[in-house]
Amino acid sequence: MLKANSNPYGLWMLAWPIFIEVFLQALLGMADTIMVSRISDDAVAVVGLAGQLFNALTTLFMTISGGAGILIAQRLGAKRGEDARTIGIMSVTISTGIGLLISTVLYLIPVPLARLLHVSEELIPLWKTYVAYFGGGMFLTAMIASLSTSIRNTGNTRAPMFVGIGMNALHIFLNYVFIFGSFGMPKLGLAGVTISGNASRLLAVFVLLYLFLNTFERKIRLRDFWVWSTGLFKEILRIGWPLGVNMSCWVFSQLAIYSYLAQLGAKELAARTYMNTLESFCFMLGYAFALAVQIQIAHLYGAGKTREAYRSAYRALYIGLAVVTANALLLYLLGHALLGMFTSDADIVAMGVSLLALNLLLQPCKMLNMAIGNSLNAVGDTRYTMYTAIGSMSIIATGCSYWLGIGAGWGLIGIYCCMIADEMVRGLLVLVRWRGQKFLRKAEASDRPAGPSSRGQQKGLPMSV
C-alpha cells in the first residue's frame, strides 16, 4: 500500500532503484549474450534480430501500459486514488489480452516473418526455434510491463527493481543449465534459452501480480479485474496512442536498420548486436533519471505544481548528460577488450571499436531526447513527441540509413551516423517545445491540470531555467 511517511516522488528516490535495475539487467544481458555467443555468432544474430521484432510488437501493449502509468502518477498527485487504481487494473487486463494475441501469431508463423525481414537461409532453423517458443511467451512480457509500470508510477520503483533482478538472474542460471547441459540436463543450445526465458518470466509475473494486488490504498481482488470505465479508457488512449506510435516508430526504424544489416552480412548484424549490449552501459543511469523525471513531473503536474515540474526536467537532463558522456568515454577506452569478451572475430571487433567512437556523439543526443521527451509525455503532450518521431525516424533514421548504409556503400558507419542525426534532431525539437511550456501554461490557465485538488497552486512559470 502507499505510505505517507516519506516522499516517494523525489528524483533520486525514484531514480536509484531504476538505475540498479537497469544496471544489473545490463550486466546480466551481457552475460546472456556471452552465453548465446558460445552457441555461435549465428545464434547471436538471430537473437538480436528477433529482439527487434519483439520490441516492435511490444508497442501494441506498451501503448496501454505507458499511457496508464502517466495517468496513475497524475491521479495520485491530484489525490484521486480510486481512479488510479481503476486505471492500473484496466492496463493489466487489456495488455494481457494483447499479449496473448501476439504470442499466438509468433508461435504460428515464425518462418513467414523471417522471409519478411530478409533473414538468410542458414539462420532460418535457429530463427524458427527462438521466435516460436520465446516469442510464444510474449504475453508474459505484456503482463510484466503493465504490472511493473503501474507499481512504479505509484512511486514504488524498488519493487520492480527487485523482481527484475531476480528474473534476469534466474534466466542466466537456467541458460547455463539448458544451453550447456549442466547438472545432468540435456544440452539444448538456443532452445534452452527459450525455456529459461519463459520460466523466469512466469515467476516474475506471479511475484508482480501479488505486489500489484496490494499496491493501492484499497486492496485489489481478483474479481476487480472485470472493472471497466469508458471515460478512463478514453483518457488512457488519449495519452497512450501517441506513445505507442512513438515507440512503434523507434522499434520499426530499428527493425528496418537490422534488416539493412542482415543484407550487409552476418558479421555486421552480430557487431550491432554486441554494440547494443555495450551501449546499454552508457545510458542506463541517464535512462533511470529520464524515467524517474517522467514519473515525478506527472505527479507534480497532477498536483498543480507546474513551476517545480518545469525545472525538474532540466535537473534530470544535466545529470544525465554528465553521466552518459563519462560512460561513453570509458566504454570507448575499454572497447577493444570488452568486444573481445563476445567474439574472437577480428572483423567484428574492428567494426565495434569504430562504432564506439561514434557512440561519444550518440549518447548525449539520446539523453537530451529521453529527458525532455519524457517530460513532455508526463504532462500529456504526447502528440508532439509522436509527430517528431514520425518525421525524424522515417526520414533520417530509416530513409537516410538505407541511402548511406546500403545505397552509398558506407555500411554500418553510415547507418550509425544517421542514428546520431535522428537523436539530435528529435532532441532539439522537444527542447524547443518544453521551453515553450504550452501544456504547463494551459494547466495554469485552467487551474486544474489533473484534478480538483490542484486548484490555486503554483502560478508564474519562469521563461527559462
Secondary structure, 3 states (H helix, E strand, C coil): CCCCCCCCCCHHHHHHHHHHHHHHHHHHHHHHHHHHHCCCHHHHHHHHHHHHHHHHHHHHHHHHHHHHHHHHHHHHHCCCHHHHHHHHHHHHHHHHHHHHHHHHHHHHCHHHHHHHCCCCHHHHHHHHHHHHHCHHHHHHHHHHHHHHHHHHCCCCCHHHHHHHHHHHHHHHHHHHHHHHCHHHCCCCCHHHHHHHHHHHHHHHHHHHHHHHHCCCCCCCCHHHHHCCCHHHHHHHHHHHHHHHHHHHHHHHHHHHHHHHHHHHCHHHHHHHHHHHHHHHHHHHHHHHHHHHHHHHHHHHHHCCCHHHHHHHHHHHHHHHHHHHHHHHHHHHHHHHHHHHCCCCCHHHHHHHHHHHHHHHHHHHHHHHHHHHHHHHHHCCCHHHHHHHHHHHHHHHHHHHHHHHHHHCCCHHHHHHHHHHHHHHHHHHHHHHHHHHCHHHHHHHHHCCCCCHHHCCCCCCCCCCC
